[in-house]
Amino acid sequence: MTPLGALGSRLEERLRTHAATVGVVGLGYVGLPLAAAFARAGFAVIGVDADPARSARLARGISPVEDVPTDELRPLVESGRLVVRSTPEALGEADAIVICVPTPLGKSKEPDISFIVAAAEGVAGVLRPGRLVVLESTTYPGTTDEVLLPRFSRGGLRVGEDFFLAFSPERIDPGNRTWGLARIPKVVGGVTPACRHLAETLYRQIIDRVVPVSTTQVAEMVKLFENTFRSVNIALVNELAIMCRRLGMPVWEVIGAAATKPFGYMAFQPGPGIGGHCLPSDPHYLSWRSRLAGYEAKFIAFADEINGGMPRYVVDLVRDALNEQSRAVKGSRILALGVAYKAGVGDIRDSPALEIIESLQALGARVEYADPRVPQVTVGGHRLEAVEWEKADLGAYDLVLLLTAHAEFEPKRLVSEARLVVDTRNATGALGELPHVVRL
Ligand SMILES: NC(=O)c1ccc[n+]([C@@H]2O[C@H](COP(=O)([O-])OP(=O)(O)OC[C@H]3O[C@@H](n4cnc5c(N)ncnc54)[C@H](O)[C@@H]3O)[C@@H](O)[C@H]2O)c1
């Protein structure tokens, strides 16, 4: 039994009985599904998002996040279970506060934890005895203890006795219908055993399995390692794709056959590059922190170089495919299918599609795009409006470039109507070798 003290025991009871109020700071891809999950479980939830336009829309029950559709959000808001505000003062009533703010990179790929600092200052202003605070934003090991703890202890509150502090990395995969929030095990590290116990208790109310670890630093490192693992393995298959092309063999067939090995192998897919808020950034949090400790991370740098070179590689594939047809990129009409960084979502943050479209435009191509989830996009300072996939005259383009394998982009229609296809996702793979289809 972990000794909790009077304040901790009271909080534990409130969490177990769902009588507690949960505050969520940052209502984006991570925070909104979490806030909705607590509200659905019967907790009173106060969500705070510093973006006034976003919080005003959320307060009307309108969701910008695919994983929490508006028809699921609206009843939670209308019933008063989920209250949305734009300033942290609203968190004064919250028993437990979870911070889910962005952690981008600065100009030299160093961690930018300014959102965490701002959120922590806001929470510090309302922190009262008997409260639990959990940081979920992906960040470098040490952030919880070095950045949050001093701010919360400033007024004389003692961690583990008067208030409780933990780190629990978010692992959701937006758009993934199989592995939703409740089914993904939640790693939790506390500043003290009581902190960890209370954070475990919080998450057990909405998540099937909670995995306690010894410290907040371990919990922070777990997330960075997971995403570095993905980034490095994606870089490896991207490099395999480059090598297979040189050697004149289909990389997708190699990967598919390798994946039949029942142990010791895990399939990763090559593609036009990595995007989103996590993979392009998270490994740099680790290499930055490691560099401060005197060790230069090598795999992370290699993976960054290979993954970062993929958009250029795709542009070369397009150029070569057009060249085979005796056409130049300059003046060609190209339709890019998908600008979101992955299938099933409308997130274009760091999407390699943007770099590819911009490079093709710079070479003189006339590029249009279709993406059912992204109605407009700004590329190289120019605003583009999406072409409707259903109505698009695929045969009118010199080349159709598939960048995101959204389910809507039906492969049969693509290969039967388009004159020339570059498929960076093997979406057309099941249709076999076709003379007018070039695959990564
Ligand atoms: N998107 C993912 O798939 C994913 C998965 C796992 C972990 N993460 C991590 O979770 C964290 C959040 O990512 P996200 O994708 O939800 O970001 P996001 O940009 O979708 O949402 C963050 C929200 O926080 C708000 N915000 C910023 N500063 C604030 C403040 N001081 N107070 C209140 N609100 C504030 C922003 O307005 C925004 O709406 C990041 O550290 C990210 O690396 C993201």
The ligand as an SDF file (V2000), in Angstrom:
LIG
                    3D

 44 48  0  0  0  0  0  0  0  0999 V2000
   -1.0720   14.1460  -32.5330 N   0  0  0  0  0  0  0  0  0  0  0  0
   -0.6740   12.9390  -32.1400 C   0  0  0  0  0  0  0  0  0  0  0  0
   -0.9150   11.9440  -32.8210 O   0  0  0  0  0  0  0  0  0  0  0  0
    0.0590   12.7490  -30.8420 C   0  0  0  0  0  0  0  0  0  0  0  0
    0.1710   11.4430  -30.3220 C   0  0  0  0  0  0  0  0  0  0  0  0
    0.8410   11.2610  -29.1310 C   0  0  0  0  0  0  0  0  0  0  0  0
    1.4140   12.3530  -28.4790 C   0  0  0  0  0  0  0  0  0  0  0  0
    1.3090   13.6060  -28.9980 N   0  0  0  0  0  0  0  0  0  0  0  0
    1.9080   14.7060  -28.2420 C   0  0  0  0  0  0  0  0  0  0  0  0
    0.8610   15.3480  -27.5210 O   0  0  0  0  0  0  0  0  0  0  0  0
    1.1060   16.7480  -27.4300 C   0  0  0  0  0  0  0  0  0  0  0  0
   -0.0560   17.5130  -28.0390 C   0  0  0  0  0  0  0  0  0  0  0  0
   -0.1480   17.1950  -29.4180 O   0  0  0  0  0  0  0  0  0  0  0  0
   -1.4510   17.4650  -30.2740 P   0  0  0  0  0  0  0  0  0  0  0  0
   -1.2610   16.7360  -31.5630 O   0  0  0  0  0  0  0  0  0  0  0  0
   -2.6690   17.2140  -29.4750 O   0  0  0  0  0  0  0  0  0  0  0  0
   -1.3110   19.0350  -30.5300 O   0  0  0  0  0  0  0  0  0  0  0  0
   -2.4230   20.0200  -31.1060 P   0  0  0  0  0  0  0  0  0  0  0  0
   -1.7080   21.1450  -31.7240 O   0  0  0  0  0  0  0  0  0  0  0  0
   -3.4230   19.2280  -31.9210 O   0  0  0  0  0  0  0  0  0  0  0  0
   -3.2150   20.5230  -29.8190 O   0  0  0  0  0  0  0  0  0  0  0  0
   -2.6310   21.2620  -28.8190 C   0  0  0  0  0  0  0  0  0  0  0  0
   -3.6390   22.3080  -28.3580 C   0  0  0  0  0  0  0  0  0  0  0  0
   -3.0670   22.9860  -27.2440 O   0  0  0  0  0  0  0  0  0  0  0  0
   -3.4830   24.3280  -27.2860 C   0  0  0  0  0  0  0  0  0  0  0  0
   -2.5840   25.0960  -26.4250 N   0  0  0  0  0  0  0  0  0  0  0  0
   -1.3250   25.5180  -26.6700 C   0  0  0  0  0  0  0  0  0  0  0  0
   -0.8220   26.1580  -25.5960 N   0  0  0  0  0  0  0  0  0  0  0  0
   -1.7830   26.1430  -24.6490 C   0  0  0  0  0  0  0  0  0  0  0  0
   -1.8700   26.6350  -23.3180 C   0  0  0  0  0  0  0  0  0  0  0  0
   -0.8500   27.2570  -22.7310 N   0  0  0  0  0  0  0  0  0  0  0  0
   -3.0100   26.4690  -22.6560 N   0  0  0  0  0  0  0  0  0  0  0  0
   -4.0740   25.8220  -23.2180 C   0  0  0  0  0  0  0  0  0  0  0  0
   -4.0320   25.3350  -24.4760 N   0  0  0  0  0  0  0  0  0  0  0  0
   -2.9020   25.4830  -25.1820 C   0  0  0  0  0  0  0  0  0  0  0  0
   -3.4410   24.6760  -28.7560 C   0  0  0  0  0  0  0  0  0  0  0  0
   -4.2590   25.7880  -29.0500 O   0  0  0  0  0  0  0  0  0  0  0  0
   -3.9470   23.3760  -29.4020 C   0  0  0  0  0  0  0  0  0  0  0  0
   -5.3410   23.4070  -29.6400 O   0  0  0  0  0  0  0  0  0  0  0  0
    2.4240   16.9720  -28.1420 C   0  0  0  0  0  0  0  0  0  0  0  0
    3.4590   16.9390  -27.2160 O   0  0  0  0  0  0  0  0  0  0  0  0
    2.5320   15.7780  -29.0710 C   0  0  0  0  0  0  0  0  0  0  0  0
    3.8630   15.4700  -29.3890 O   0  0  0  0  0  0  0  0  0  0  0  0
    0.6230   13.8250  -30.1470 C   0  0  0  0  0  0  0  0  0  0  0  0
  1  2  1  0
  2  3  2  0
  2  4  1  0
  4  5  1  0
  4 44  2  0
  5  6  2  0
  6  7  1  0
  7  8  2  0
  8  9  1  0
  8 44  1  0
  9 10  1  0
  9 42  1  0
 10 11  1  0
 11 12  1  0
 11 40  1  0
 12 13  1  0
 13 14  1  0
 14 15  2  0
 14 16  1  0
 14 17  1  0
 17 18  1  0
 18 19  2  0
 18 20  1  0
 18 21  1  0
 21 22  1  0
 22 23  1  0
 23 24  1  0
 23 38  1  0
 24 25  1  0
 25 26  1  0
 25 36  1  0
 26 27  1  0
 26 35  1  0
 27 28  2  0
 28 29  1  0
 29 30  1  0
 29 35  2  0
 30 31  1  0
 30 32  2  0
 32 33  1  0
 33 34  2  0
 34 35  1  0
 36 37  1  0
 36 38  1  0
 38 39  1  0
 40 41  1  0
 40 42  1  0
 42 43  1  0
M  CHG  2   8   1  16  -1
M  END
$$$$
